């Protein structure tokens, strides 16, 4: 079968190759073989290949945390009705190949009314946004700040927050030609490349500071956002797009409580048996037209390595949609 393989640590564009490999063996007890229908590229794929997850990553490896497929073979102990079901094959990387063998408990059934190109993106950003808003934005939360507000997950957070009557304040880098998807969902959007942006942020959140800050940037921007979070508030740190850790003062000084949110911690418990219930609100929102991801280039798996090596300028906005069967 065709697979995208990373042989060593490094940038995806540098270490990924497309090759023919042996297909999966027959599924063992409690296992299934899934034929992949669609997959995508998420920043978590780049992070895993870079070696940031340390001992959790071994090489060679097939990346790909997000995707949707159909169960083509079942092992002993797996109900026969699982055959032919569309599923999200979770619990590990490996979606950038034509077939994936895994435990049946890690397969989340996809509702019939959710198309492949929507279900493909249901995992990392929509589930993270849903879990964080449910966990940290209960009654009484009014002032919320979101860093990387122009990202896909920033858009998801804004959708979920406005459904709760909370209009967040967004922080963006100010990249030319890019902005938030729906300005009406934001009370203010502040670009860090503009003079006086910290003062504007302080004015936007008020003298008390934010009740909750969602940060996936870290570094100096994350530190500034932390400083403007209320002393009895919560600073939710769930990513490191800047590549630079938060300042030590965020952890050693006074101020807001820092919560390190890791999607893996929630997904990996109970051997995957809790996953269908976890995804129920995500699928419900997808049916309602929320939490959707803009699709950009559509490419075959055989084109993926060359596509990642190509120039980034001029590419159409949106996430890559991979067809693993070509």
C-alpha positions, 0 to 999 in steps of 0.5 A: 500500500501507499504510505507517507513515511518520516524516517527521522526527526526534522521538518515534515517537508525535509523528512517525509517520503511517499513509498510502497510498504507492506499492507497491514496484517489481518486484524487480531482480537479486538482490532480492525483494518480501516481503509482511509477515505480522507486525511489532513495536515494539522500542526500537531503532525509537524510537532510530532515529527520534530521530536517535541513529544520525545519518547512518544515518537519513534522512527520510521513513522507514518504521521497523520492524527486526523482522518476518516475511513471505513472499516474493511476487516474485523478481528475476533471479538469485534461486532460484525456490524462494525464492517462498512462503518465510517469511523475516525481512527484515533489513538495514534498517528498513522492516517497518512496511509491507505490502510490502518490497523488499530483497536476497535475501541479507538474507532469513533463512528461517524454519523451518516449525515456528516460528509467525509470532508467535514468529519476529517477535521472533527478531531483536534481543533473542534474537540479541543475547543469544545472541551476547553469552553465546557471546562473553563467557561461556566456561569459567571465568565464574561471576559475572554481573550483568545490568542491566535484568533485568526486560526481555525481553532480561534474561529471555533472558540469564537463560535462556541463562546458567542453561543454562550453570550460571550464576545471574546477579545482576539489577539492576532499577529497582523499578517497582511491579508489575514484576519479573523473569519467573522469579525462580528463574533469578536468585541475587538481584534488586536494585532501585535504588530501595531504600536500600543497593542498592549494598551489597547488589549488592557482597555478592551478587557477592562481594569479587572482583566480577563476571566479566561485567556486561551493561549496557543502562542506562548512566548512574549505574547502569551506572557503579555496576555497572562499579565492581563488575566485577572488574578482569580482568573484562568490562563489556559495554555494549550499550544506553542505556535511561537516555539518559545515557552511562556515566561517563567513568571507565569508559573512562579509569580502571583496572578492567574491560575495556569492550566496546561490543557493537553487533548491527549490527556482526555482522549487517551484515558479508558482505552478509547471507550469514552470517545463516542460520548466525547464527540457527540457535541462535536458532531451535533455542532458540525450538523448545525454548520458550526466548527467547520474547517475551510478546505484548501488544496485537495491532493492525492497521498502520492503528491503530499511530500512534493506539496509540502516541499513547494512554496507556501506563498500563493497557496489557497487558504484552508487546510489540505485535504488528502485522498489516501487512495491516490 
